[in-house]
Amino acid sequence: QDYKLSVLPDGAPIISVEAYTTMGWSEWSHAHVGIDTFGASAPAKAVYKKYGITGEDVAARSQKAIAHFKKLGHP
């Protein structure tokens, strides 16, 4: 538990970013960016855009998680 809190501090939004599945991350993170379906065959940039795994998507999901934590009274 001490190690977990040193890496993933309590009271801070944790966002997982995984090019494959988000499965398994729900135990550790509050928001997830990844593919939760079979996937697609195309150049990586096209697949990432289709499934919302671009830098802009990660930033938007992160901002949403931060805003949610602020509503809950976390700094």
mmCIF file of the N, C-alpha and C atoms, coordinates in Angstrom:
data_MODEL
# 
_entry.id   MODEL 
# 
loop_
_atom_site.group_PDB 
_atom_site.id 
_atom_site.type_symbol 
_atom_site.label_atom_id 
_atom_site.label_alt_id 
_atom_site.label_comp_id 
_atom_site.label_asym_id 
_atom_site.label_entity_id 
_atom_site.label_seq_id 
_atom_site.pdbx_PDB_ins_code 
_atom_site.Cartn_x 
_atom_site.Cartn_y 
_atom_site.Cartn_z 
_atom_site.occupancy 
_atom_site.B_iso_or_equiv 
_atom_site.pdbx_formal_charge 
_atom_site.auth_seq_id 
_atom_site.auth_comp_id 
_atom_site.auth_asym_id 
_atom_site.auth_atom_id 
_atom_site.pdbx_PDB_model_num 
ATOM 1   N N  . GLN A 1 1  ? 0.831   -1.190 0.000   1.00 0.00 ? 1  GLN A N  1 
ATOM 2   C CA . GLN A 1 1  ? 0.000   0.000  0.000   1.00 0.00 ? 1  GLN A CA 1 
ATOM 3   C C  . GLN A 1 1  ? 0.877   1.256  0.000   1.00 0.00 ? 1  GLN A C  1 
ATOM 4   N N  . ASP A 1 2  ? 1.964   1.254  0.775   1.00 0.00 ? 2  ASP A N  1 
ATOM 5   C CA . ASP A 1 2  ? 2.855   2.421  0.806   1.00 0.00 ? 2  ASP A CA 1 
ATOM 6   C C  . ASP A 1 2  ? 3.455   2.686  -0.573  1.00 0.00 ? 2  ASP A C  1 
ATOM 7   N N  . TYR A 1 3  ? 3.903   1.615  -1.228  1.00 0.00 ? 3  TYR A N  1 
ATOM 8   C CA . TYR A 1 3  ? 4.471   1.782  -2.563  1.00 0.00 ? 3  TYR A CA 1 
ATOM 9   C C  . TYR A 1 3  ? 3.415   2.312  -3.526  1.00 0.00 ? 3  TYR A C  1 
ATOM 10  N N  . LYS A 1 4  ? 2.216   1.723  -3.493  1.00 0.00 ? 4  LYS A N  1 
ATOM 11  C CA . LYS A 1 4  ? 1.140   2.163  -4.374  1.00 0.00 ? 4  LYS A CA 1 
ATOM 12  C C  . LYS A 1 4  ? 0.873   3.656  -4.191  1.00 0.00 ? 4  LYS A C  1 
ATOM 13  N N  . LEU A 1 5  ? 0.787   4.112  -2.953  1.00 0.00 ? 5  LEU A N  1 
ATOM 14  C CA . LEU A 1 5  ? 0.529   5.524  -2.689  1.00 0.00 ? 5  LEU A CA 1 
ATOM 15  C C  . LEU A 1 5  ? 1.711   6.406  -3.085  1.00 0.00 ? 5  LEU A C  1 
ATOM 16  N N  . SER A 1 6  ? 2.927   5.866  -3.073  1.00 0.00 ? 6  SER A N  1 
ATOM 17  C CA . SER A 1 6  ? 4.083   6.667  -3.493  1.00 0.00 ? 6  SER A CA 1 
ATOM 18  C C  . SER A 1 6  ? 4.085   6.876  -5.005  1.00 0.00 ? 6  SER A C  1 
ATOM 19  N N  . VAL A 1 7  ? 3.504   5.937  -5.735  1.00 0.00 ? 7  VAL A N  1 
ATOM 20  C CA . VAL A 1 7  ? 3.454   6.029  -7.197  1.00 0.00 ? 7  VAL A CA 1 
ATOM 21  C C  . VAL A 1 7  ? 2.147   6.661  -7.672  1.00 0.00 ? 7  VAL A C  1 
ATOM 22  N N  . LEU A 1 8  ? 1.049   6.278  -7.025  1.00 0.00 ? 8  LEU A N  1 
ATOM 23  C CA . LEU A 1 8  ? -0.285  6.759  -7.389  1.00 0.00 ? 8  LEU A CA 1 
ATOM 24  C C  . LEU A 1 8  ? -0.901  7.422  -6.158  1.00 0.00 ? 8  LEU A C  1 
ATOM 25  N N  . PRO A 1 9  ? -0.573  8.691  -5.902  1.00 0.00 ? 9  PRO A N  1 
ATOM 26  C CA . PRO A 1 9  ? -0.993  9.337  -4.661  1.00 0.00 ? 9  PRO A CA 1 
ATOM 27  C C  . PRO A 1 9  ? -2.507  9.457  -4.511  1.00 0.00 ? 9  PRO A C  1 
ATOM 28  N N  . ASP A 1 10 ? -2.955  9.297  -3.289  1.00 0.00 ? 10 ASP A N  1 
ATOM 29  C CA . ASP A 1 10 ? -4.371  9.442  -2.970  1.00 0.00 ? 10 ASP A CA 1 
ATOM 30  C C  . ASP A 1 10 ? -4.780  10.904 -3.155  1.00 0.00 ? 10 ASP A C  1 
ATOM 31  N N  . GLY A 1 11 ? -5.966  11.133 -3.685  1.00 0.00 ? 11 GLY A N  1 
ATOM 32  C CA . GLY A 1 11 ? -6.469  12.491 -3.851  1.00 0.00 ? 11 GLY A CA 1 
ATOM 33  C C  . GLY A 1 11 ? -6.030  13.171 -5.131  1.00 0.00 ? 11 GLY A C  1 
ATOM 34  N N  . ALA A 1 12 ? -5.315  12.447 -5.993  1.00 0.00 ? 12 ALA A N  1 
ATOM 35  C CA . ALA A 1 12 ? -4.890  13.013 -7.276  1.00 0.00 ? 12 ALA A CA 1 
ATOM 36  C C  . ALA A 1 12 ? -5.537  12.207 -8.392  1.00 0.00 ? 12 ALA A C  1 
ATOM 37  N N  . PRO A 1 13 ? -6.002  12.864 -9.442  1.00 0.00 ? 13 PRO A N  1 
ATOM 38  C CA . PRO A 1 13 ? -6.590  12.111 -10.545 1.00 0.00 ? 13 PRO A CA 1 
ATOM 39  C C  . PRO A 1 13 ? -5.519  11.294 -11.269 1.00 0.00 ? 13 PRO A C  1 
ATOM 40  N N  . ILE A 1 14 ? -5.796  10.033 -11.492 1.00 0.00 ? 14 ILE A N  1 
ATOM 41  C CA . ILE A 1 14 ? -4.879  9.139  -12.198 1.00 0.00 ? 14 ILE A CA 1 
ATOM 42  C C  . ILE A 1 14 ? -5.530  8.766  -13.520 1.00 0.00 ? 14 ILE A C  1 
ATOM 43  N N  . ILE A 1 15 ? -4.803  8.997  -14.616 1.00 0.00 ? 15 ILE A N  1 
ATOM 44  C CA . ILE A 1 15 ? -5.316  8.696  -15.949 1.00 0.00 ? 15 ILE A CA 1 
ATOM 45  C C  . ILE A 1 15 ? -4.403  7.655  -16.575 1.00 0.00 ? 15 ILE A C  1 
ATOM 46  N N  . SER A 1 16 ? -4.979  6.541  -17.023 1.00 0.00 ? 16 SER A N  1 
ATOM 47  C CA . SER A 1 16 ? -4.184  5.520  -17.698 1.00 0.00 ? 16 SER A CA 1 
ATOM 48  C C  . SER A 1 16 ? -4.273  5.735  -19.205 1.00 0.00 ? 16 SER A C  1 
ATOM 49  N N  . VAL A 1 17 ? -3.144  5.566  -19.870 1.00 0.00 ? 17 VAL A N  1 
ATOM 50  C CA . VAL A 1 17 ? -3.085  5.671  -21.324 1.00 0.00 ? 17 VAL A CA 1 
ATOM 51  C C  . VAL A 1 17 ? -2.426  4.388  -21.823 1.00 0.00 ? 17 VAL A C  1 
ATOM 52  N N  . GLU A 1 18 ? -3.183  3.607  -22.562 1.00 0.00 ? 18 GLU A N  1 
ATOM 53  C CA . GLU A 1 18 ? -2.710  2.300  -23.020 1.00 0.00 ? 18 GLU A CA 1 
ATOM 54  C C  . GLU A 1 18 ? -3.174  2.102  -24.455 1.00 0.00 ? 18 GLU A C  1 
ATOM 55  N N  . ALA A 1 19 ? -2.252  1.890  -25.365 1.00 0.00 ? 19 ALA A N  1 
ATOM 56  C CA . ALA A 1 19 ? -2.615  1.725  -26.778 1.00 0.00 ? 19 ALA A CA 1 
ATOM 57  C C  . ALA A 1 19 ? -3.461  0.479  -26.992 1.00 0.00 ? 19 ALA A C  1 
ATOM 58  N N  . TYR A 1 20 ? -3.279  -0.509 -26.157 1.00 0.00 ? 20 TYR A N  1 
ATOM 59  C CA . TYR A 1 20 ? -4.147  -1.679 -26.244 1.00 0.00 ? 20 TYR A CA 1 
ATOM 60  C C  . TYR A 1 20 ? -5.382  -1.443 -25.399 1.00 0.00 ? 20 TYR A C  1 
ATOM 61  N N  . THR A 1 21 ? -5.756  -2.383 -24.607 1.00 0.00 ? 21 THR A N  1 
ATOM 62  C CA . THR A 1 21 ? -6.983  -2.333 -23.837 1.00 0.00 ? 21 THR A CA 1 
ATOM 63  C C  . THR A 1 21 ? -6.837  -1.535 -22.535 1.00 0.00 ? 21 THR A C  1 
ATOM 64  N N  . THR A 1 22 ? -7.954  -1.025 -22.062 1.00 0.00 ? 22 THR A N  1 
ATOM 65  C CA . THR A 1 22 ? -7.953  -0.362 -20.750 1.00 0.00 ? 22 THR A CA 1 
ATOM 66  C C  . THR A 1 22 ? -8.247  -1.366 -19.642 1.00 0.00 ? 22 THR A C  1 
ATOM 67  N N  . MET A 1 23 ? -8.510  -2.622 -20.026 1.00 0.00 ? 23 MET A N  1 
ATOM 68  C CA . MET A 1 23 ? -8.825  -3.659 -19.049 1.00 0.00 ? 23 MET A CA 1 
ATOM 69  C C  . MET A 1 23 ? -7.719  -3.764 -17.991 1.00 0.00 ? 23 MET A C  1 
ATOM 70  N N  . GLY A 1 24 ? -8.141  -3.801 -16.756 1.00 0.00 ? 24 GLY A N  1 
ATOM 71  C CA . GLY A 1 24 ? -7.190  -3.926 -15.662 1.00 0.00 ? 24 GLY A CA 1 
ATOM 72  C C  . GLY A 1 24 ? -6.821  -2.604 -15.010 1.00 0.00 ? 24 GLY A C  1 
ATOM 73  N N  . TRP A 1 25 ? -6.997  -1.511 -15.751 1.00 0.00 ? 25 TRP A N  1 
ATOM 74  C CA . TRP A 1 25 ? -6.612  -0.208 -15.213 1.00 0.00 ? 25 TRP A CA 1 
ATOM 75  C C  . TRP A 1 25 ? -7.636  0.366  -14.240 1.00 0.00 ? 25 TRP A C  1 
ATOM 76  N N  . SER A 1 26 ? -8.857  -0.135 -14.244 1.00 0.00 ? 26 SER A N  1 
ATOM 77  C CA . SER A 1 26 ? -9.894  0.445  -13.384 1.00 0.00 ? 26 SER A CA 1 
ATOM 78  C C  . SER A 1 26 ? -9.533  0.359  -11.903 1.00 0.00 ? 26 SER A C  1 
ATOM 79  N N  . GLU A 1 27 ? -8.710  -0.603 -11.551 1.00 0.00 ? 27 GLU A N  1 
ATOM 80  C CA . GLU A 1 27 ? -8.277  -0.721 -10.152 1.00 0.00 ? 27 GLU A CA 1 
ATOM 81  C C  . GLU A 1 27 ? -7.314  0.402  -9.769  1.00 0.00 ? 27 GLU A C  1 
ATOM 82  N N  . TRP A 1 28 ? -6.605  0.950  -10.746 1.00 0.00 ? 28 TRP A N  1 
ATOM 83  C CA . TRP A 1 28 ? -5.534  1.903  -10.447 1.00 0.00 ? 28 TRP A CA 1 
ATOM 84  C C  . TRP A 1 28 ? -5.811  3.333  -10.899 1.00 0.00 ? 28 TRP A C  1 
ATOM 85  N N  . SER A 1 29 ? -6.658  3.533  -11.887 1.00 0.00 ? 29 SER A N  1 
ATOM 86  C CA . SER A 1 29 ? -6.845  4.886  -12.417 1.00 0.00 ? 29 SER A CA 1 
ATOM 87  C C  . SER A 1 29 ? -8.317  5.272  -12.453 1.00 0.00 ? 29 SER A C  1 
ATOM 88  N N  . HIS A 1 30 ? -8.538  6.583  -12.478 1.00 0.00 ? 30 HIS A N  1 
ATOM 89  C CA . HIS A 1 30 ? -9.897  7.123  -12.459 1.00 0.00 ? 30 HIS A CA 1 
ATOM 90  C C  . HIS A 1 30 ? -10.466 7.329  -13.859 1.00 0.00 ? 30 HIS A C  1 
ATOM 91  N N  . ALA A 1 31 ? -9.608  7.569  -14.818 1.00 0.00 ? 31 ALA A N  1 
ATOM 92  C CA . ALA A 1 31 ? -10.016 7.750  -16.209 1.00 0.00 ? 31 ALA A CA 1 
ATOM 93  C C  . ALA A 1 31 ? -9.057  6.948  -17.073 1.00 0.00 ? 31 ALA A C  1 
ATOM 94  N N  . HIS A 1 32 ? -9.547  6.477  -18.201 1.00 0.00 ? 32 HIS A N  1 
ATOM 95  C CA . HIS A 1 32 ? -8.760  5.595  -19.047 1.00 0.00 ? 32 HIS A CA 1 
ATOM 96  C C  . HIS A 1 32 ? -8.824  6.058  -20.494 1.00 0.00 ? 32 HIS A C  1 
ATOM 97  N N  . VAL A 1 33 ? -7.702  5.943  -21.182 1.00 0.00 ? 33 VAL A N  1 
ATOM 98  C CA . VAL A 1 33 ? -7.647  6.215  -22.610 1.00 0.00 ? 33 VAL A CA 1 
ATOM 99  C C  . VAL A 1 33 ? -7.064  4.960  -23.254 1.00 0.00 ? 33 VAL A C  1 
ATOM 100 N N  . GLY A 1 34 ? -7.815  4.350  -24.147 1.00 0.00 ? 34 GLY A N  1 
ATOM 101 C CA . GLY A 1 34 ? -7.359  3.131  -24.798 1.00 0.00 ? 34 GLY A CA 1 
ATOM 102 C C  . GLY A 1 34 ? -8.452  2.547  -25.655 1.00 0.00 ? 34 GLY A C  1 
ATOM 103 N N  . ILE A 1 35 ? -8.204  1.367  -26.188 1.00 0.00 ? 35 ILE A N  1 
ATOM 104 C CA . ILE A 1 35 ? -9.162  0.701  -27.063 1.00 0.00 ? 35 ILE A CA 1 
ATOM 105 C C  . ILE A 1 35 ? -9.874  -0.388 -26.273 1.00 0.00 ? 35 ILE A C  1 
ATOM 106 N N  . ASP A 1 36 ? -11.191 -0.331 -26.237 1.00 0.00 ? 36 ASP A N  1 
ATOM 107 C CA . ASP A 1 36 ? -11.980 -1.334 -25.539 1.00 0.00 ? 36 ASP A CA 1 
ATOM 108 C C  . ASP A 1 36 ? -12.806 -2.178 -26.504 1.00 0.00 ? 36 ASP A C  1 
ATOM 109 N N  . THR A 1 37 ? -12.261 -2.383 -27.675 1.00 0.00 ? 37 THR A N  1 
ATOM 110 C CA . THR A 1 37 ? -12.913 -3.200 -28.686 1.00 0.00 ? 37 THR A CA 1 
ATOM 111 C C  . THR A 1 37 ? -11.821 -3.951 -29.434 1.00 0.00 ? 37 THR A C  1 
ATOM 112 N N  . PHE A 1 38 ? -12.195 -4.728 -30.413 1.00 0.00 ? 38 PHE A N  1 
ATOM 113 C CA . PHE A 1 38 ? -11.225 -5.561 -31.113 1.00 0.00 ? 38 PHE A CA 1 
ATOM 114 C C  . PHE A 1 38 ? -10.110 -4.759 -31.764 1.00 0.00 ? 38 PHE A C  1 
ATOM 115 N N  . GLY A 1 39 ? -10.378 -3.580 -32.261 1.00 0.00 ? 39 GLY A N  1 
ATOM 116 C CA . GLY A 1 39 ? -9.330  -2.777 -32.874 1.00 0.00 ? 39 GLY A CA 1 
ATOM 117 C C  . GLY A 1 39 ? -9.515  -2.619 -34.365 1.00 0.00 ? 39 GLY A C  1 
ATOM 118 N N  . ALA A 1 40 ? -8.449  -2.206 -35.030 1.00 0.00 ? 40 ALA A N  1 
ATOM 119 C CA . ALA A 1 40 ? -8.515  -1.946 -36.459 1.00 0.00 ? 40 ALA A CA 1 
ATOM 120 C C  . ALA A 1 40 ? -7.134  -2.137 -37.068 1.00 0.00 ? 40 ALA A C  1 
ATOM 121 N N  . SER A 1 41 ? -7.114  -2.277 -38.356 1.00 0.00 ? 41 SER A N  1 
ATOM 122 C CA . SER A 1 41 ? -5.860  -2.405 -39.079 1.00 0.00 ? 41 SER A CA 1 
ATOM 123 C C  . SER A 1 41 ? -5.686  -1.176 -39.960 1.00 0.00 ? 41 SER A C  1 
ATOM 124 N N  . ALA A 1 42 ? -4.724  -0.352 -39.606 1.00 0.00 ? 42 ALA A N  1 
ATOM 125 C CA . ALA A 1 42 ? -4.434  0.873  -40.357 1.00 0.00 ? 42 ALA A CA 1 
ATOM 126 C C  . ALA A 1 42 ? -3.158  1.464  -39.773 1.00 0.00 ? 42 ALA A C  1 
ATOM 127 N N  . PRO A 1 43 ? -2.616  2.500  -40.387 1.00 0.00 ? 43 PRO A N  1 
ATOM 128 C CA . PRO A 1 43 ? -1.472  3.169  -39.773 1.00 0.00 ? 43 PRO A CA 1 
ATOM 129 C C  . PRO A 1 43 ? -1.818  3.643  -38.364 1.00 0.00 ? 43 PRO A C  1 
ATOM 130 N N  . ALA A 1 44 ? -0.847  3.595  -37.474 1.00 0.00 ? 44 ALA A N  1 
ATOM 131 C CA . ALA A 1 44 ? -1.080  3.901  -36.050 1.00 0.00 ? 44 ALA A CA 1 
ATOM 132 C C  . ALA A 1 44 ? -1.806  5.226  -35.846 1.00 0.00 ? 44 ALA A C  1 
ATOM 133 N N  . LYS A 1 45 ? -1.386  6.280  -36.529 1.00 0.00 ? 45 LYS A N  1 
ATOM 134 C CA . LYS A 1 45 ? -2.020  7.590  -36.322 1.00 0.00 ? 45 LYS A CA 1 
ATOM 135 C C  . LYS A 1 45 ? -3.508  7.554  -36.653 1.00 0.00 ? 45 LYS A C  1 
ATOM 136 N N  . ALA A 1 46 ? -3.878  6.826  -37.697 1.00 0.00 ? 46 ALA A N  1 
ATOM 137 C CA . ALA A 1 46 ? -5.283  6.729  -38.086 1.00 0.00 ? 46 ALA A CA 1 
ATOM 138 C C  . ALA A 1 46 ? -6.078  5.945  -37.043 1.00 0.00 ? 46 ALA A C  1 
ATOM 139 N N  . VAL A 1 47 ? -5.498  4.864  -36.544 1.00 0.00 ? 47 VAL A N  1 
ATOM 140 C CA . VAL A 1 47 ? -6.182  4.060  -35.523 1.00 0.00 ? 47 VAL A CA 1 
ATOM 141 C C  . VAL A 1 47 ? -6.328  4.867  -34.233 1.00 0.00 ? 47 VAL A C  1 
ATOM 142 N N  . TYR A 1 48 ? -5.271  5.555  -33.827 1.00 0.00 ? 48 TYR A N  1 
ATOM 143 C CA . TYR A 1 48 ? -5.340  6.352  -32.601 1.00 0.00 ? 48 TYR A CA 1 
ATOM 144 C C  . TYR A 1 48 ? -6.410  7.426  -32.710 1.00 0.00 ? 48 TYR A C  1 
ATOM 145 N N  . LYS A 1 49 ? -6.504  8.063  -33.879 1.00 0.00 ? 49 LYS A N  1 
ATOM 146 C CA . LYS A 1 49 ? -7.530  9.096  -34.066 1.00 0.00 ? 49 LYS A CA 1 
ATOM 147 C C  . LYS A 1 49 ? -8.924  8.479  -34.002 1.00 0.00 ? 49 LYS A C  1 
ATOM 148 N N  . LYS A 1 50 ? -9.118  7.340  -34.668 1.00 0.00 ? 50 LYS A N  1 
ATOM 149 C CA . LYS A 1 50 ? -10.419 6.669  -34.684 1.00 0.00 ? 50 LYS A CA 1 
ATOM 150 C C  . LYS A 1 50 ? -10.879 6.301  -33.275 1.00 0.00 ? 50 LYS A C  1 
ATOM 151 N N  . TYR A 1 51 ? -9.963  5.850  -32.429 1.00 0.00 ? 51 TYR A N  1 
ATOM 152 C CA . TYR A 1 51 ? -10.323 5.377  -31.099 1.00 0.00 ? 51 TYR A CA 1 
ATOM 153 C C  . TYR A 1 51 ? -10.056 6.397  -29.991 1.00 0.00 ? 51 TYR A C  1 
ATOM 154 N N  . GLY A 1 52 ? -9.705  7.622  -30.351 1.00 0.00 ? 52 GLY A N  1 
ATOM 155 C CA . GLY A 1 52 ? -9.546  8.678  -29.351 1.00 0.00 ? 52 GLY A CA 1 
ATOM 156 C C  . GLY A 1 52 ? -8.321  8.522  -28.470 1.00 0.00 ? 52 GLY A C  1 
ATOM 157 N N  . ILE A 1 53 ? -7.187  8.176  -29.074 1.00 0.00 ? 53 ILE A N  1 
ATOM 158 C CA . ILE A 1 53 ? -5.957  7.995  -28.305 1.00 0.00 ? 53 ILE A CA 1 
ATOM 159 C C  . ILE A 1 53 ? -4.891  8.998  -28.756 1.00 0.00 ? 53 ILE A C  1 
ATOM 160 N N  . THR A 1 54 ? -5.309  10.152 -29.228 1.00 0.00 ? 54 THR A N  1 
ATOM 161 C CA . THR A 1 54 ? -4.347  11.174 -29.639 1.00 0.00 ? 54 THR A CA 1 
ATOM 162 C C  . THR A 1 54 ? -3.953  12.021 -28.429 1.00 0.00 ? 54 THR A C  1 
ATOM 163 N N  . GLY A 1 55 ? -2.930  12.812 -28.584 1.00 0.00 ? 55 GLY A N  1 
ATOM 164 C CA . GLY A 1 55 ? -2.521  13.718 -27.510 1.00 0.00 ? 55 GLY A CA 1 
ATOM 165 C C  . GLY A 1 55 ? -3.650  14.638 -27.087 1.00 0.00 ? 55 GLY A C  1 
ATOM 166 N N  . GLU A 1 56 ? -4.414  15.121 -28.060 1.00 0.00 ? 56 GLU A N  1 
ATOM 167 C CA . GLU A 1 56 ? -5.536  15.997 -27.750 1.00 0.00 ? 56 GLU A CA 1 
ATOM 168 C C  . GLU A 1 56 ? -6.606  15.260 -26.947 1.00 0.00 ? 56 GLU A C  1 
ATOM 169 N N  . ASP A 1 57 ? -6.849  14.004 -27.308 1.00 0.00 ? 57 ASP A N  1 
ATOM 170 C CA . ASP A 1 57 ? -7.833  13.203 -26.571 1.00 0.00 ? 57 ASP A CA 1 
ATOM 171 C C  . ASP A 1 57 ? -7.386  12.950 -25.139 1.00 0.00 ? 57 ASP A C  1 
ATOM 172 N N  . VAL A 1 58 ? -6.113  12.641 -24.966 1.00 0.00 ? 58 VAL A N  1 
ATOM 173 C CA . VAL A 1 58 ? -5.570  12.405 -23.621 1.00 0.00 ? 58 VAL A CA 1 
ATOM 174 C C  . VAL A 1 58 ? -5.672  13.687 -22.793 1.00 0.00 ? 58 VAL A C  1 
ATOM 175 N N  . ALA A 1 59 ? -5.335  14.820 -23.396 1.00 0.00 ? 59 ALA A N  1 
ATOM 176 C CA . ALA A 1 59 ? -5.413  16.098 -22.685 1.00 0.00 ? 59 ALA A CA 1 
ATOM 177 C C  . ALA A 1 59 ? -6.856  16.407 -22.277 1.00 0.00 ? 59 ALA A C  1 
ATOM 178 N N  . ALA A 1 60 ? -7.807  16.180 -23.181 1.00 0.00 ? 60 ALA A N  1 
ATOM 179 C CA . ALA A 1 60 ? -9.212  16.460 -22.866 1.00 0.00 ? 60 ALA A CA 1 
ATOM 180 C C  . ALA A 1 60 ? -9.715  15.555 -21.750 1.00 0.00 ? 60 ALA A C  1 
ATOM 181 N N  . ARG A 1 61 ? -9.387  14.272 -21.812 1.00 0.00 ? 61 ARG A N  1 
ATOM 182 C CA . ARG A 1 61 ? -9.810  13.343 -20.770 1.00 0.00 ? 61 ARG A CA 1 
ATOM 183 C C  . ARG A 1 61 ? -9.159  13.708 -19.434 1.00 0.00 ? 61 ARG A C  1 
ATOM 184 N N  . SER A 1 62 ? -7.906  14.138 -19.475 1.00 0.00 ? 62 SER A N  1 
ATOM 185 C CA . SER A 1 62 ? -7.202  14.545 -18.255 1.00 0.00 ? 62 SER A CA 1 
ATOM 186 C C  . SER A 1 62 ? -7.846  15.783 -17.647 1.00 0.00 ? 62 SER A C  1 
ATOM 187 N N  . GLN A 1 63 ? -8.168  16.770 -18.473 1.00 0.00 ? 63 GLN A N  1 
ATOM 188 C CA . GLN A 1 63 ? -8.808  17.988 -17.972 1.00 0.00 ? 63 GLN A CA 1 
ATOM 189 C C  . GLN A 1 63 ? -10.164 17.676 -17.342 1.00 0.00 ? 63 GLN A C  1 
ATOM 190 N N  . LYS A 1 64 ? -10.900 16.742 -17.943 1.00 0.00 ? 64 LYS A N  1 
ATOM 191 C CA . LYS A 1 64 ? -12.189 16.341 -17.393 1.00 0.00 ? 64 LYS A CA 1 
ATOM 192 C C  . LYS A 1 64 ? -12.007 15.683 -16.020 1.00 0.00 ? 64 LYS A C  1 
ATOM 193 N N  . ALA A 1 65 ? -11.017 14.823 -15.887 1.00 0.00 ? 65 ALA A N  1 
ATOM 194 C CA . ALA A 1 65 ? -10.751 14.165 -14.599 1.00 0.00 ? 65 ALA A CA 1 
ATOM 195 C C  . ALA A 1 65 ? -10.317 15.182 -13.548 1.00 0.00 ? 65 ALA A C  1 
ATOM 196 N N  . ILE A 1 66 ? -9.476  16.127 -13.930 1.00 0.00 ? 66 ILE A N  1 
ATOM 197 C CA . ILE A 1 66 ? -9.022  17.176 -13.001 1.00 0.00 ? 66 ILE A CA 1 
ATOM 198 C C  . ILE A 1 66 ? -10.208 18.015 -12.543 1.00 0.00 ? 66 ILE A C  1 
ATOM 199 N N  . ALA A 1 67 ? -11.072 18.395 -13.482 1.00 0.00 ? 67 ALA A N  1 
ATOM 200 C CA . ALA A 1 67 ? -12.257 19.196 -13.127 1.00 0.00 ? 67 ALA A CA 1 
ATOM 201 C C  . ALA A 1 67 ? -13.156 18.430 -12.159 1.00 0.00 ? 67 ALA A C  1 
ATOM 202 N N  . HIS A 1 68 ? -13.316 17.143 -12.383 1.00 0.00 ? 68 HIS A N  1 
ATOM 203 C CA . HIS A 1 68 ? -14.136 16.321 -11.485 1.00 0.00 ? 68 HIS A CA 1 
ATOM 204 C C  . HIS A 1 68 ? -13.538 16.301 -10.078 1.00 0.00 ? 68 HIS A C  1 
ATOM 205 N N  . PHE A 1 69 ? -12.229 16.137 -9.981  1.00 0.00 ? 69 PHE A N  1 
ATOM 206 C CA . PHE A 1 69 ? -11.578 16.112 -8.669  1.00 0.00 ? 69 PHE A CA 1 
ATOM 207 C C  . PHE A 1 69 ? -11.704 17.456 -7.971  1.00 0.00 ? 69 PHE A C  1 
ATOM 208 N N  . LYS A 1 70 ? -11.622 18.547 -8.714  1.00 0.00 ? 70 LYS A N  1 
ATOM 209 C CA . LYS A 1 70 ? -11.780 19.876 -8.116  1.00 0.00 ? 70 LYS A CA 1 
ATOM 210 C C  . LYS A 1 70 ? -13.186 20.055 -7.561  1.00 0.00 ? 70 LYS A C  1 
ATOM 211 N N  . LYS A 1 71 ? -14.194 19.528 -8.259  1.00 0.00 ? 71 LYS A N  1 
ATOM 212 C CA . LYS A 1 71 ? -15.572 19.592 -7.765  1.00 0.00 ? 71 LYS A CA 1 
ATOM 213 C C  . LYS A 1 71 ? -15.715 18.851 -6.447  1.00 0.00 ? 71 LYS A C  1 
ATOM 214 N N  . LEU A 1 72 ? -14.937 17.777 -6.290  1.00 0.00 ? 72 LEU A N  1 
ATOM 215 C CA . LEU A 1 72 ? -14.986 16.992 -5.062  1.00 0.00 ? 72 LEU A CA 1 
ATOM 216 C C  . LEU A 1 72 ? -14.206 17.628 -3.922  1.00 0.00 ? 72 LEU A C  1 
ATOM 217 N N  . GLY A 1 73 ? -13.524 18.735 -4.209  1.00 0.00 ? 73 GLY A N  1 
ATOM 218 C CA . GLY A 1 73 ? -12.790 19.446 -3.173  1.00 0.00 ? 73 GLY A CA 1 
ATOM 219 C C  . GLY A 1 73 ? -11.329 19.089 -3.058  1.00 0.00 ? 73 GLY A C  1 
ATOM 220 N N  . HIS A 1 74 ? -10.798 18.326 -4.025  1.00 0.00 ? 74 HIS A N  1 
ATOM 221 C CA . HIS A 1 74 ? -9.369  18.034 -4.027  1.00 0.00 ? 74 HIS A CA 1 
ATOM 222 C C  . HIS A 1 74 ? -8.624  19.198 -4.642  1.00 0.00 ? 74 HIS A C  1 
ATOM 223 N N  . PRO A 1 75 ? -7.418  19.471 -4.191  1.00 0.00 ? 75 PRO A N  1 
ATOM 224 C CA . PRO A 1 75 ? -6.655  20.608 -4.762  1.00 0.00 ? 75 PRO A CA 1 
ATOM 225 C C  . PRO A 1 75 ? -6.296  20.428 -6.220  1.00 0.00 ? 75 PRO A C  1 
# 
